[in-house]
Amino acid sequence: MSDLADAFAAAAMLIWSLDQDLVGIVLLSLRVTLTAMAIAAVIGLPLGGALAVFRFPGRSAILITINALMGLPPVVVGLIVYLMLSRAGPLGALGLLFTPAAMILAQAVLITPIIAALSCQTISGLWEEYREQLQSFAARRGDALATLLWEGRIALLTALLAGFGRASAEVGAVMIVGGNIDHVTRVMTTTIALETSKGNLSLALGLGIILISLAMGVAGGTYALKLAAERQRSA
């Protein structure tokens, strides 16, 4: 019991003193996750909105695929990205394997279906609510989509936060494509796994506390945004 208390005390000291290794790992984690979220947002938000507003052949198949990809195992995503970036893969010449760029790509592939599916649900509800009004203004579907994306911006932020939470907690995919190289591709989740196996509980606990704090912040932000969206729609 005393060993556990000592580990928590050492973890708190690492956080309080802003240990350089800990800060570097946290900053790399945030850079990778936020970049992946930005890429996924650029792809997922318009894709989800388009699937909600437009009707075209193959739409149902795309919706089924996106919803299926939401449950895709992260290690499978990591394997696919690894094969693409390996020397024998189609993108091997770029030399991205075992770099932060590879980790960003893996996380973006992992969370884009999540953001697209949640965006489609949000925009579908708004489209049903505002369709007649938009059609009365003779708005084209593209203009209507842009309007709905703006009107649903608060609710869509919850989709982004869901993607952020999913990416920040990822370990399997980033371990495969990043290699968990010290000071290069070592992020919070992979460091926790490694340091726990080595018995270095202080660093693992320190990063775990930060990761839990981020998860709680994301959950709190998501809840606050949902309340704001409900108030906005009822006003």
mmCIF file of the C-alpha atoms, coordinates in Angstrom:
data_MODEL
# 
_entry.id   MODEL 
# 
loop_
_atom_site.group_PDB 
_atom_site.id 
_atom_site.type_symbol 
_atom_site.label_atom_id 
_atom_site.label_alt_id 
_atom_site.label_comp_id 
_atom_site.label_asym_id 
_atom_site.label_entity_id 
_atom_site.label_seq_id 
_atom_site.pdbx_PDB_ins_code 
_atom_site.Cartn_x 
_atom_site.Cartn_y 
_atom_site.Cartn_z 
_atom_site.occupancy 
_atom_site.B_iso_or_equiv 
_atom_site.pdbx_formal_charge 
_atom_site.auth_seq_id 
_atom_site.auth_comp_id 
_atom_site.auth_asym_id 
_atom_site.auth_atom_id 
_atom_site.pdbx_PDB_model_num 
ATOM 1   C CA . MET A 1 1   ? 0.000   0.000  0.000   1.00 0.00 ? 1   MET A CA 1 
ATOM 2   C CA . SER A 1 2   ? 2.856   2.349  0.810   1.00 0.00 ? 2   SER A CA 1 
ATOM 3   C CA . ASP A 1 3   ? 4.443   1.613  -2.581  1.00 0.00 ? 3   ASP A CA 1 
ATOM 4   C CA . LEU A 1 4   ? 1.227   2.683  -4.309  1.00 0.00 ? 4   LEU A CA 1 
ATOM 5   C CA . ALA A 1 5   ? 1.047   5.863  -2.232  1.00 0.00 ? 5   ALA A CA 1 
ATOM 6   C CA . ASP A 1 6   ? 4.666   6.612  -3.086  1.00 0.00 ? 6   ASP A CA 1 
ATOM 7   C CA . ALA A 1 7   ? 3.910   6.115  -6.771  1.00 0.00 ? 7   ALA A CA 1 
ATOM 8   C CA . PHE A 1 8   ? 0.980   8.552  -6.617  1.00 0.00 ? 8   PHE A CA 1 
ATOM 9   C CA . ALA A 1 9   ? 3.123   11.063 -4.741  1.00 0.00 ? 9   ALA A CA 1 
ATOM 10  C CA . ALA A 1 10  ? 5.888   10.762 -7.337  1.00 0.00 ? 10  ALA A CA 1 
ATOM 11  C CA . ALA A 1 11  ? 3.331   11.149 -10.136 1.00 0.00 ? 11  ALA A CA 1 
ATOM 12  C CA . ALA A 1 12  ? 1.932   14.292 -8.521  1.00 0.00 ? 12  ALA A CA 1 
ATOM 13  C CA . MET A 1 13  ? 5.460   15.671 -8.190  1.00 0.00 ? 13  MET A CA 1 
ATOM 14  C CA . LEU A 1 14  ? 6.154   15.025 -11.881 1.00 0.00 ? 14  LEU A CA 1 
ATOM 15  C CA . ILE A 1 15  ? 3.028   16.940 -12.838 1.00 0.00 ? 15  ILE A CA 1 
ATOM 16  C CA . TRP A 1 16  ? 3.648   19.763 -10.365 1.00 0.00 ? 16  TRP A CA 1 
ATOM 17  C CA . SER A 1 17  ? 7.277   20.215 -11.433 1.00 0.00 ? 17  SER A CA 1 
ATOM 18  C CA . LEU A 1 18  ? 6.362   20.028 -15.137 1.00 0.00 ? 18  LEU A CA 1 
ATOM 19  C CA . ASP A 1 19  ? 8.841   17.242 -15.798 1.00 0.00 ? 19  ASP A CA 1 
ATOM 20  C CA . GLN A 1 20  ? 10.357  17.729 -19.255 1.00 0.00 ? 20  GLN A CA 1 
ATOM 21  C CA . ASP A 1 21  ? 9.761   14.151 -20.406 1.00 0.00 ? 21  ASP A CA 1 
ATOM 22  C CA . LEU A 1 22  ? 6.142   14.253 -19.234 1.00 0.00 ? 22  LEU A CA 1 
ATOM 23  C CA . VAL A 1 23  ? 5.473   17.660 -20.825 1.00 0.00 ? 23  VAL A CA 1 
ATOM 24  C CA . GLY A 1 24  ? 7.067   16.547 -24.101 1.00 0.00 ? 24  GLY A CA 1 
ATOM 25  C CA . ILE A 1 25  ? 4.924   13.424 -24.241 1.00 0.00 ? 25  ILE A CA 1 
ATOM 26  C CA . VAL A 1 26  ? 1.734   15.364 -23.471 1.00 0.00 ? 26  VAL A CA 1 
ATOM 27  C CA . LEU A 1 27  ? 2.479   18.043 -26.074 1.00 0.00 ? 27  LEU A CA 1 
ATOM 28  C CA . LEU A 1 28  ? 3.220   15.436 -28.749 1.00 0.00 ? 28  LEU A CA 1 
ATOM 29  C CA . SER A 1 29  ? -0.006  13.619 -27.877 1.00 0.00 ? 29  SER A CA 1 
ATOM 30  C CA . LEU A 1 30  ? -2.047  16.802 -28.182 1.00 0.00 ? 30  LEU A CA 1 
ATOM 31  C CA . ARG A 1 31  ? -0.354  17.777 -31.449 1.00 0.00 ? 31  ARG A CA 1 
ATOM 32  C CA . VAL A 1 32  ? -1.029  14.385 -33.003 1.00 0.00 ? 32  VAL A CA 1 
ATOM 33  C CA . THR A 1 33  ? -4.624  14.166 -31.779 1.00 0.00 ? 33  THR A CA 1 
ATOM 34  C CA . LEU A 1 34  ? -5.631  17.748 -32.596 1.00 0.00 ? 34  LEU A CA 1 
ATOM 35  C CA . THR A 1 35  ? -4.137  17.508 -36.087 1.00 0.00 ? 35  THR A CA 1 
ATOM 36  C CA . ALA A 1 36  ? -5.914  14.213 -36.706 1.00 0.00 ? 36  ALA A CA 1 
ATOM 37  C CA . MET A 1 37  ? -9.166  15.731 -35.451 1.00 0.00 ? 37  MET A CA 1 
ATOM 38  C CA . ALA A 1 38  ? -8.771  18.723 -37.781 1.00 0.00 ? 38  ALA A CA 1 
ATOM 39  C CA . ILE A 1 39  ? -8.215  16.441 -40.783 1.00 0.00 ? 39  ILE A CA 1 
ATOM 40  C CA . ALA A 1 40  ? -11.156 14.244 -39.794 1.00 0.00 ? 40  ALA A CA 1 
ATOM 41  C CA . ALA A 1 41  ? -13.355 17.335 -39.362 1.00 0.00 ? 41  ALA A CA 1 
ATOM 42  C CA . VAL A 1 42  ? -12.502 18.666 -42.823 1.00 0.00 ? 42  VAL A CA 1 
ATOM 43  C CA . ILE A 1 43  ? -13.529 15.326 -44.305 1.00 0.00 ? 43  ILE A CA 1 
ATOM 44  C CA . GLY A 1 44  ? -16.200 14.092 -41.918 1.00 0.00 ? 44  GLY A CA 1 
ATOM 45  C CA . LEU A 1 45  ? -18.362 17.183 -41.411 1.00 0.00 ? 45  LEU A CA 1 
ATOM 46  C CA . PRO A 1 46  ? -19.081 17.880 -45.116 1.00 0.00 ? 46  PRO A CA 1 
ATOM 47  C CA . LEU A 1 47  ? -19.420 14.149 -45.824 1.00 0.00 ? 47  LEU A CA 1 
ATOM 48  C CA . GLY A 1 48  ? -21.930 13.632 -43.029 1.00 0.00 ? 48  GLY A CA 1 
ATOM 49  C CA . GLY A 1 49  ? -23.855 16.739 -44.048 1.00 0.00 ? 49  GLY A CA 1 
ATOM 50  C CA . ALA A 1 50  ? -23.931 15.709 -47.701 1.00 0.00 ? 50  ALA A CA 1 
ATOM 51  C CA . LEU A 1 51  ? -25.253 12.263 -46.806 1.00 0.00 ? 51  LEU A CA 1 
ATOM 52  C CA . ALA A 1 52  ? -28.026 13.920 -44.789 1.00 0.00 ? 52  ALA A CA 1 
ATOM 53  C CA . VAL A 1 53  ? -29.109 16.415 -47.445 1.00 0.00 ? 53  VAL A CA 1 
ATOM 54  C CA . PHE A 1 54  ? -28.409 14.814 -50.827 1.00 0.00 ? 54  PHE A CA 1 
ATOM 55  C CA . ARG A 1 55  ? -30.018 11.714 -52.282 1.00 0.00 ? 55  ARG A CA 1 
ATOM 56  C CA . PHE A 1 56  ? -27.967 9.739  -54.809 1.00 0.00 ? 56  PHE A CA 1 
ATOM 57  C CA . PRO A 1 57  ? -27.324 6.138  -55.874 1.00 0.00 ? 57  PRO A CA 1 
ATOM 58  C CA . GLY A 1 58  ? -25.146 4.316  -53.382 1.00 0.00 ? 58  GLY A CA 1 
ATOM 59  C CA . ARG A 1 59  ? -26.007 6.614  -50.487 1.00 0.00 ? 59  ARG A CA 1 
ATOM 60  C CA . SER A 1 60  ? -27.352 3.772  -48.339 1.00 0.00 ? 60  SER A CA 1 
ATOM 61  C CA . ALA A 1 61  ? -24.222 1.719  -48.965 1.00 0.00 ? 61  ALA A CA 1 
ATOM 62  C CA . ILE A 1 62  ? -22.024 4.634  -47.884 1.00 0.00 ? 62  ILE A CA 1 
ATOM 63  C CA . LEU A 1 63  ? -24.088 5.140  -44.723 1.00 0.00 ? 63  LEU A CA 1 
ATOM 64  C CA . ILE A 1 64  ? -23.844 1.454  -43.848 1.00 0.00 ? 64  ILE A CA 1 
ATOM 65  C CA . THR A 1 65  ? -20.100 1.499  -44.470 1.00 0.00 ? 65  THR A CA 1 
ATOM 66  C CA . ILE A 1 66  ? -19.529 4.582  -42.325 1.00 0.00 ? 66  ILE A CA 1 
ATOM 67  C CA . ASN A 1 67  ? -21.563 3.171  -39.454 1.00 0.00 ? 67  ASN A CA 1 
ATOM 68  C CA . ALA A 1 68  ? -19.697 -0.126 -39.729 1.00 0.00 ? 68  ALA A CA 1 
ATOM 69  C CA . LEU A 1 69  ? -16.333 1.665  -39.715 1.00 0.00 ? 69  LEU A CA 1 
ATOM 70  C CA . MET A 1 70  ? -17.245 3.347  -36.426 1.00 0.00 ? 70  MET A CA 1 
ATOM 71  C CA . GLY A 1 71  ? -16.612 0.001  -34.755 1.00 0.00 ? 71  GLY A CA 1 
ATOM 72  C CA . LEU A 1 72  ? -13.462 -0.839 -36.695 1.00 0.00 ? 72  LEU A CA 1 
ATOM 73  C CA . PRO A 1 73  ? -10.800 -2.252 -34.326 1.00 0.00 ? 73  PRO A CA 1 
ATOM 74  C CA . PRO A 1 74  ? -7.942  0.251  -33.915 1.00 0.00 ? 74  PRO A CA 1 
ATOM 75  C CA . VAL A 1 75  ? -5.296  -2.423 -34.439 1.00 0.00 ? 75  VAL A CA 1 
ATOM 76  C CA . VAL A 1 76  ? -6.829  -3.167 -37.851 1.00 0.00 ? 76  VAL A CA 1 
ATOM 77  C CA . VAL A 1 77  ? -6.594  0.520  -38.725 1.00 0.00 ? 77  VAL A CA 1 
ATOM 78  C CA . GLY A 1 78  ? -2.980  0.501  -37.584 1.00 0.00 ? 78  GLY A CA 1 
ATOM 79  C CA . LEU A 1 79  ? -2.250  -2.581 -39.697 1.00 0.00 ? 79  LEU A CA 1 
ATOM 80  C CA . ILE A 1 80  ? -3.848  -1.053 -42.805 1.00 0.00 ? 80  ILE A CA 1 
ATOM 81  C CA . VAL A 1 81  ? -1.957  2.219  -42.414 1.00 0.00 ? 81  VAL A CA 1 
ATOM 82  C CA . TYR A 1 82  ? 1.254   0.284  -41.711 1.00 0.00 ? 82  TYR A CA 1 
ATOM 83  C CA . LEU A 1 83  ? 0.866   -1.682 -44.937 1.00 0.00 ? 83  LEU A CA 1 
ATOM 84  C CA . MET A 1 84  ? 0.206   1.506  -46.894 1.00 0.00 ? 84  MET A CA 1 
ATOM 85  C CA . LEU A 1 85  ? 3.268   3.263  -45.471 1.00 0.00 ? 85  LEU A CA 1 
ATOM 86  C CA . SER A 1 86  ? 5.675   0.329  -45.456 1.00 0.00 ? 86  SER A CA 1 
ATOM 87  C CA . ARG A 1 87  ? 8.396   0.147  -48.091 1.00 0.00 ? 87  ARG A CA 1 
ATOM 88  C CA . ALA A 1 88  ? 6.335   -2.288 -50.145 1.00 0.00 ? 88  ALA A CA 1 
ATOM 89  C CA . GLY A 1 89  ? 3.180   -0.179 -49.778 1.00 0.00 ? 89  GLY A CA 1 
ATOM 90  C CA . PRO A 1 90  ? 1.823   2.456  -52.165 1.00 0.00 ? 90  PRO A CA 1 
ATOM 91  C CA . LEU A 1 91  ? 2.953   5.318  -49.903 1.00 0.00 ? 91  LEU A CA 1 
ATOM 92  C CA . GLY A 1 92  ? 6.237   3.795  -48.815 1.00 0.00 ? 92  GLY A CA 1 
ATOM 93  C CA . ALA A 1 93  ? 8.298   6.296  -50.816 1.00 0.00 ? 93  ALA A CA 1 
ATOM 94  C CA . LEU A 1 94  ? 7.094   9.092  -48.512 1.00 0.00 ? 94  LEU A CA 1 
ATOM 95  C CA . GLY A 1 95  ? 9.016   7.642  -45.586 1.00 0.00 ? 95  GLY A CA 1 
ATOM 96  C CA . LEU A 1 96  ? 6.249   8.387  -43.078 1.00 0.00 ? 96  LEU A CA 1 
ATOM 97  C CA . LEU A 1 97  ? 6.300   5.129  -41.150 1.00 0.00 ? 97  LEU A CA 1 
ATOM 98  C CA . PHE A 1 98  ? 7.358   5.494  -37.500 1.00 0.00 ? 98  PHE A CA 1 
ATOM 99  C CA . THR A 1 99  ? 6.816   9.253  -37.548 1.00 0.00 ? 99  THR A CA 1 
ATOM 100 C CA . PRO A 1 100 ? 4.143   11.474 -35.957 1.00 0.00 ? 100 PRO A CA 1 
ATOM 101 C CA . ALA A 1 101 ? 2.634   11.897 -39.443 1.00 0.00 ? 101 ALA A CA 1 
ATOM 102 C CA . ALA A 1 102 ? 1.870   8.175  -39.561 1.00 0.00 ? 102 ALA A CA 1 
ATOM 103 C CA . MET A 1 103 ? 0.180   8.396  -36.171 1.00 0.00 ? 103 MET A CA 1 
ATOM 104 C CA . ILE A 1 104 ? -1.873  11.383 -37.314 1.00 0.00 ? 104 ILE A CA 1 
ATOM 105 C CA . LEU A 1 105 ? -2.973  9.442  -40.406 1.00 0.00 ? 105 LEU A CA 1 
ATOM 106 C CA . ALA A 1 106 ? -3.990  6.417  -38.337 1.00 0.00 ? 106 ALA A CA 1 
ATOM 107 C CA . GLN A 1 107 ? -5.995  8.504  -35.880 1.00 0.00 ? 107 GLN A CA 1 
ATOM 108 C CA . ALA A 1 108 ? -7.654  10.468 -38.699 1.00 0.00 ? 108 ALA A CA 1 
ATOM 109 C CA . VAL A 1 109 ? -8.708  7.225  -40.414 1.00 0.00 ? 109 VAL A CA 1 
ATOM 110 C CA . LEU A 1 110 ? -10.038 5.956  -37.092 1.00 0.00 ? 110 LEU A CA 1 
ATOM 111 C CA . ILE A 1 111 ? -12.188 8.963  -36.152 1.00 0.00 ? 111 ILE A CA 1 
ATOM 112 C CA . THR A 1 112 ? -13.377 10.256 -39.547 1.00 0.00 ? 112 THR A CA 1 
ATOM 113 C CA . PRO A 1 113 ? -16.259 7.715  -39.690 1.00 0.00 ? 113 PRO A CA 1 
ATOM 114 C CA . ILE A 1 114 ? -17.283 8.706  -36.147 1.00 0.00 ? 114 ILE A CA 1 
ATOM 115 C CA . ILE A 1 115 ? -17.437 12.402 -37.003 1.00 0.00 ? 115 ILE A CA 1 
ATOM 116 C CA . ALA A 1 116 ? -19.173 11.725 -40.328 1.00 0.00 ? 116 ALA A CA 1 
ATOM 117 C CA . ALA A 1 117 ? -21.842 9.486  -38.774 1.00 0.00 ? 117 ALA A CA 1 
ATOM 118 C CA . LEU A 1 118 ? -22.594 11.864 -35.889 1.00 0.00 ? 118 LEU A CA 1 
ATOM 119 C CA . SER A 1 119 ? -22.663 14.821 -38.281 1.00 0.00 ? 119 SER A CA 1 
ATOM 120 C CA . CYS A 1 120 ? -25.108 12.990 -40.534 1.00 0.00 ? 120 CYS A CA 1 
ATOM 121 C CA . GLN A 1 121 ? -27.443 12.405 -37.586 1.00 0.00 ? 121 GLN A CA 1 
ATOM 122 C CA . THR A 1 122 ? -27.286 16.060 -36.545 1.00 0.00 ? 122 THR A CA 1 
ATOM 123 C CA . ILE A 1 123 ? -27.771 17.488 -40.035 1.00 0.00 ? 123 ILE A CA 1 
ATOM 124 C CA . SER A 1 124 ? -30.578 15.023 -40.802 1.00 0.00 ? 124 SER A CA 1 
ATOM 125 C CA . GLY A 1 125 ? -32.570 16.378 -37.872 1.00 0.00 ? 125 GLY A CA 1 
ATOM 126 C CA . LEU A 1 126 ? -31.932 19.966 -38.903 1.00 0.00 ? 126 LEU A CA 1 
ATOM 127 C CA . TRP A 1 127 ? -32.798 19.197 -42.536 1.00 0.00 ? 127 TRP A CA 1 
ATOM 128 C CA . GLU A 1 128 ? -36.163 17.776 -41.526 1.00 0.00 ? 128 GLU A CA 1 
ATOM 129 C CA . GLU A 1 129 ? -36.811 20.844 -39.385 1.00 0.00 ? 129 GLU A CA 1 
ATOM 130 C CA . TYR A 1 130 ? -35.740 23.529 -41.871 1.00 0.00 ? 130 TYR A CA 1 
ATOM 131 C CA . ARG A 1 131 ? -36.327 21.853 -45.238 1.00 0.00 ? 131 ARG A CA 1 
ATOM 132 C CA . GLU A 1 132 ? -39.556 23.645 -46.093 1.00 0.00 ? 132 GLU A CA 1 
ATOM 133 C CA . GLN A 1 133 ? -38.186 26.997 -44.977 1.00 0.00 ? 133 GLN A CA 1 
ATOM 134 C CA . LEU A 1 134 ? -35.017 26.588 -47.048 1.00 0.00 ? 134 LEU A CA 1 
ATOM 135 C CA . GLN A 1 135 ? -36.986 25.394 -50.058 1.00 0.00 ? 135 GLN A CA 1 
ATOM 136 C CA . SER A 1 136 ? -39.284 28.419 -49.790 1.00 0.00 ? 136 SER A CA 1 
ATOM 137 C CA . PHE A 1 137 ? -36.197 30.597 -50.241 1.00 0.00 ? 137 PHE A CA 1 
ATOM 138 C CA . ALA A 1 138 ? -35.271 28.550 -53.322 1.00 0.00 ? 138 ALA A CA 1 
ATOM 139 C CA . ALA A 1 139 ? -31.993 27.588 -51.669 1.00 0.00 ? 139 ALA A CA 1 
ATOM 140 C CA . ARG A 1 140 ? -29.921 25.066 -53.561 1.00 0.00 ? 140 ARG A CA 1 
ATOM 141 C CA . ARG A 1 141 ? -28.891 21.897 -51.767 1.00 0.00 ? 141 ARG A CA 1 
ATOM 142 C CA . GLY A 1 142 ? -25.288 23.093 -51.482 1.00 0.00 ? 142 GLY A CA 1 
ATOM 143 C CA . ASP A 1 143 ? -26.361 26.387 -49.928 1.00 0.00 ? 143 ASP A CA 1 
ATOM 144 C CA . ALA A 1 144 ? -28.771 24.533 -47.656 1.00 0.00 ? 144 ALA A CA 1 
ATOM 145 C CA . LEU A 1 145 ? -25.955 22.256 -46.506 1.00 0.00 ? 145 LEU A CA 1 
ATOM 146 C CA . ALA A 1 146 ? -23.731 25.215 -45.645 1.00 0.00 ? 146 ALA A CA 1 
ATOM 147 C CA . THR A 1 147 ? -26.597 26.823 -43.715 1.00 0.00 ? 147 THR A CA 1 
ATOM 148 C CA . LEU A 1 148 ? -27.330 23.653 -41.776 1.00 0.00 ? 148 LEU A CA 1 
ATOM 149 C CA . LEU A 1 149 ? -23.663 23.143 -40.905 1.00 0.00 ? 149 LEU A CA 1 
ATOM 150 C CA . TRP A 1 150 ? -23.612 26.641 -39.460 1.00 0.00 ? 150 TRP A CA 1 
ATOM 151 C CA . GLU A 1 151 ? -26.913 26.260 -37.622 1.00 0.00 ? 151 GLU A CA 1 
ATOM 152 C CA . GLY A 1 152 ? -25.797 22.985 -36.116 1.00 0.00 ? 152 GLY A CA 1 
ATOM 153 C CA . ARG A 1 153 ? -22.304 24.182 -35.194 1.00 0.00 ? 153 ARG A CA 1 
ATOM 154 C CA . ILE A 1 154 ? -22.774 23.686 -31.462 1.00 0.00 ? 154 ILE A CA 1 
ATOM 155 C CA . ALA A 1 155 ? -24.123 20.165 -31.828 1.00 0.00 ? 155 ALA A CA 1 
ATOM 156 C CA . LEU A 1 156 ? -21.415 19.375 -34.387 1.00 0.00 ? 156 LEU A CA 1 
ATOM 157 C CA . LEU A 1 157 ? -18.775 20.363 -31.867 1.00 0.00 ? 157 LEU A CA 1 
ATOM 158 C CA . THR A 1 158 ? -19.913 17.408 -29.795 1.00 0.00 ? 158 THR A CA 1 
ATOM 159 C CA . ALA A 1 159 ? -19.043 15.158 -32.734 1.00 0.00 ? 159 ALA A CA 1 
ATOM 160 C CA . LEU A 1 160 ? -15.570 16.694 -32.834 1.00 0.00 ? 160 LEU A CA 1 
ATOM 161 C CA . LEU A 1 161 ? -15.132 16.210 -29.106 1.00 0.00 ? 161 LEU A CA 1 
ATOM 162 C CA . ALA A 1 162 ? -16.208 12.589 -29.450 1.00 0.00 ? 162 ALA A CA 1 
ATOM 163 C CA . GLY A 1 163 ? -13.559 12.153 -32.122 1.00 0.00 ? 163 GLY A CA 1 
ATOM 164 C CA . PHE A 1 164 ? -10.957 13.844 -29.936 1.00 0.00 ? 164 PHE A CA 1 
ATOM 165 C CA . GLY A 1 165 ? -11.779 11.606 -26.996 1.00 0.00 ? 165 GLY A CA 1 
ATOM 166 C CA . ARG A 1 166 ? -11.569 8.495  -29.156 1.00 0.00 ? 166 ARG A CA 1 
ATOM 167 C CA . ALA A 1 167 ? -8.248  9.508  -30.699 1.00 0.00 ? 167 ALA A CA 1 
ATOM 168 C CA . SER A 1 168 ? -6.605  10.634 -27.468 1.00 0.00 ? 168 SER A CA 1 
ATOM 169 C CA . ALA A 1 169 ? -7.288  7.253  -25.852 1.00 0.00 ? 169 ALA A CA 1 
ATOM 170 C CA . GLU A 1 170 ? -5.951  5.241  -28.790 1.00 0.00 ? 170 GLU A CA 1 
ATOM 171 C CA . VAL A 1 171 ? -2.955  2.971  -28.240 1.00 0.00 ? 171 VAL A CA 1 
ATOM 172 C CA . GLY A 1 172 ? -3.053  0.031  -30.668 1.00 0.00 ? 172 GLY A CA 1 
ATOM 173 C CA . ALA A 1 173 ? -2.967  1.861  -33.993 1.00 0.00 ? 173 ALA A CA 1 
ATOM 174 C CA . VAL A 1 174 ? -0.414  4.476  -32.960 1.00 0.00 ? 174 VAL A CA 1 
ATOM 175 C CA . MET A 1 175 ? 1.816   1.787  -31.456 1.00 0.00 ? 175 MET A CA 1 
ATOM 176 C CA . ILE A 1 176 ? 1.866   -0.104 -34.770 1.00 0.00 ? 176 ILE A CA 1 
ATOM 177 C CA . VAL A 1 177 ? 2.551   2.845  -37.087 1.00 0.00 ? 177 VAL A CA 1 
ATOM 178 C CA . GLY A 1 178 ? 4.543   4.997  -34.655 1.00 0.00 ? 178 GLY A CA 1 
ATOM 179 C CA . GLY A 1 179 ? 6.769   2.389  -33.080 1.00 0.00 ? 179 GLY A CA 1 
ATOM 180 C CA . ASN A 1 180 ? 6.710   4.106  -29.659 1.00 0.00 ? 180 ASN A CA 1 
ATOM 181 C CA . ILE A 1 181 ? 10.130  5.711  -30.239 1.00 0.00 ? 181 ILE A CA 1 
ATOM 182 C CA . ASP A 1 182 ? 11.372  7.783  -27.310 1.00 0.00 ? 182 ASP A CA 1 
ATOM 183 C CA . HIS A 1 183 ? 11.195  11.564 -27.943 1.00 0.00 ? 183 HIS A CA 1 
ATOM 184 C CA . VAL A 1 184 ? 9.871   10.905 -31.455 1.00 0.00 ? 184 VAL A CA 1 
ATOM 185 C CA . THR A 1 185 ? 6.566   8.998  -31.462 1.00 0.00 ? 185 THR A CA 1 
ATOM 186 C CA . ARG A 1 186 ? 5.965   8.205  -27.796 1.00 0.00 ? 186 ARG A CA 1 
ATOM 187 C CA . VAL A 1 187 ? 2.546   9.540  -26.761 1.00 0.00 ? 187 VAL A CA 1 
ATOM 188 C CA . MET A 1 188 ? 0.629   9.282  -23.511 1.00 0.00 ? 188 MET A CA 1 
ATOM 189 C CA . THR A 1 189 ? -1.173  5.997  -24.135 1.00 0.00 ? 189 THR A CA 1 
ATOM 190 C CA . THR A 1 190 ? 1.859   4.122  -25.477 1.00 0.00 ? 190 THR A CA 1 
ATOM 191 C CA . THR A 1 191 ? 4.047   5.495  -22.681 1.00 0.00 ? 191 THR A CA 1 
ATOM 192 C CA . ILE A 1 192 ? 1.566   4.341  -20.040 1.00 0.00 ? 192 ILE A CA 1 
ATOM 193 C CA . ALA A 1 193 ? 1.601   0.835  -21.512 1.00 0.00 ? 193 ALA A CA 1 
ATOM 194 C CA . LEU A 1 194 ? 5.396   0.751  -21.717 1.00 0.00 ? 194 LEU A CA 1 
ATOM 195 C CA . GLU A 1 195 ? 6.177   2.272  -18.321 1.00 0.00 ? 195 GLU A CA 1 
ATOM 196 C CA . THR A 1 196 ? 3.644   0.043  -16.570 1.00 0.00 ? 196 THR A CA 1 
ATOM 197 C CA . SER A 1 197 ? 5.301   -3.036 -18.052 1.00 0.00 ? 197 SER A CA 1 
ATOM 198 C CA . LYS A 1 198 ? 8.672   -1.689 -16.857 1.00 0.00 ? 198 LYS A CA 1 
ATOM 199 C CA . GLY A 1 199 ? 7.350   -1.007 -13.363 1.00 0.00 ? 199 GLY A CA 1 
ATOM 200 C CA . ASN A 1 200 ? 7.865   2.769  -13.624 1.00 0.00 ? 200 ASN A CA 1 
ATOM 201 C CA . LEU A 1 201 ? 4.495   3.576  -12.106 1.00 0.00 ? 201 LEU A CA 1 
ATOM 202 C CA . SER A 1 202 ? 5.179   7.242  -11.308 1.00 0.00 ? 202 SER A CA 1 
ATOM 203 C CA . LEU A 1 203 ? 5.395   8.358  -14.949 1.00 0.00 ? 203 LEU A CA 1 
ATOM 204 C CA . ALA A 1 204 ? 2.577   6.013  -15.973 1.00 0.00 ? 204 ALA A CA 1 
ATOM 205 C CA . LEU A 1 205 ? 0.321   7.347  -13.206 1.00 0.00 ? 205 LEU A CA 1 
ATOM 206 C CA . GLY A 1 206 ? 1.211   10.960 -13.985 1.00 0.00 ? 206 GLY A CA 1 
ATOM 207 C CA . LEU A 1 207 ? 0.260   10.505 -17.616 1.00 0.00 ? 207 LEU A CA 1 
ATOM 208 C CA . GLY A 1 208 ? -2.806  8.528  -16.590 1.00 0.00 ? 208 GLY A CA 1 
ATOM 209 C CA . ILE A 1 209 ? -3.986  11.384 -14.376 1.00 0.00 ? 209 ILE A CA 1 
ATOM 210 C CA . ILE A 1 210 ? -3.542  13.841 -17.256 1.00 0.00 ? 210 ILE A CA 1 
ATOM 211 C CA . LEU A 1 211 ? -5.321  11.508 -19.691 1.00 0.00 ? 211 LEU A CA 1 
ATOM 212 C CA . ILE A 1 212 ? -8.250  11.036 -17.307 1.00 0.00 ? 212 ILE A CA 1 
ATOM 213 C CA . SER A 1 213 ? -8.419  14.815 -16.803 1.00 0.00 ? 213 SER A CA 1 
ATOM 214 C CA . LEU A 1 214 ? -8.588  15.288 -20.579 1.00 0.00 ? 214 LEU A CA 1 
ATOM 215 C CA . ALA A 1 215 ? -11.319 12.651 -20.851 1.00 0.00 ? 215 ALA A CA 1 
ATOM 216 C CA . MET A 1 216 ? -13.330 14.325 -18.094 1.00 0.00 ? 216 MET A CA 1 
ATOM 217 C CA . GLY A 1 217 ? -12.822 17.707 -19.750 1.00 0.00 ? 217 GLY A CA 1 
ATOM 218 C CA . VAL A 1 218 ? -14.057 16.326 -23.070 1.00 0.00 ? 218 VAL A CA 1 
ATOM 219 C CA . ALA A 1 219 ? -17.078 14.721 -21.399 1.00 0.00 ? 219 ALA A CA 1 
ATOM 220 C CA . GLY A 1 220 ? -17.876 17.940 -19.544 1.00 0.00 ? 220 GLY A CA 1 
ATOM 221 C CA . GLY A 1 221 ? -17.460 19.997 -22.700 1.00 0.00 ? 221 GLY A CA 1 
ATOM 222 C CA . THR A 1 222 ? -19.696 17.629 -24.653 1.00 0.00 ? 222 THR A CA 1 
ATOM 223 C CA . TYR A 1 223 ? -22.413 17.825 -22.002 1.00 0.00 ? 223 TYR A CA 1 
ATOM 224 C CA . ALA A 1 224 ? -22.197 21.629 -21.849 1.00 0.00 ? 224 ALA A CA 1 
ATOM 225 C CA . LEU A 1 225 ? -22.436 21.890 -25.643 1.00 0.00 ? 225 LEU A CA 1 
ATOM 226 C CA . LYS A 1 226 ? -25.471 19.595 -25.707 1.00 0.00 ? 226 LYS A CA 1 
ATOM 227 C CA . LEU A 1 227 ? -27.200 21.807 -23.148 1.00 0.00 ? 227 LEU A CA 1 
ATOM 228 C CA . ALA A 1 228 ? -26.299 24.895 -25.183 1.00 0.00 ? 228 ALA A CA 1 
ATOM 229 C CA . ALA A 1 229 ? -27.678 23.284 -28.340 1.00 0.00 ? 229 ALA A CA 1 
ATOM 230 C CA . GLU A 1 230 ? -30.942 22.375 -26.600 1.00 0.00 ? 230 GLU A CA 1 
ATOM 231 C CA . ARG A 1 231 ? -31.308 25.909 -25.275 1.00 0.00 ? 231 ARG A CA 1 
ATOM 232 C CA . GLN A 1 232 ? -30.578 27.351 -28.687 1.00 0.00 ? 232 GLN A CA 1 
ATOM 233 C CA . ARG A 1 233 ? -33.206 25.181 -30.365 1.00 0.00 ? 233 ARG A CA 1 
ATOM 234 C CA . SER A 1 234 ? -35.828 25.895 -27.686 1.00 0.00 ? 234 SER A CA 1 
ATOM 235 C CA . ALA A 1 235 ? -35.218 29.675 -27.774 1.00 0.00 ? 235 ALA A CA 1 
# 
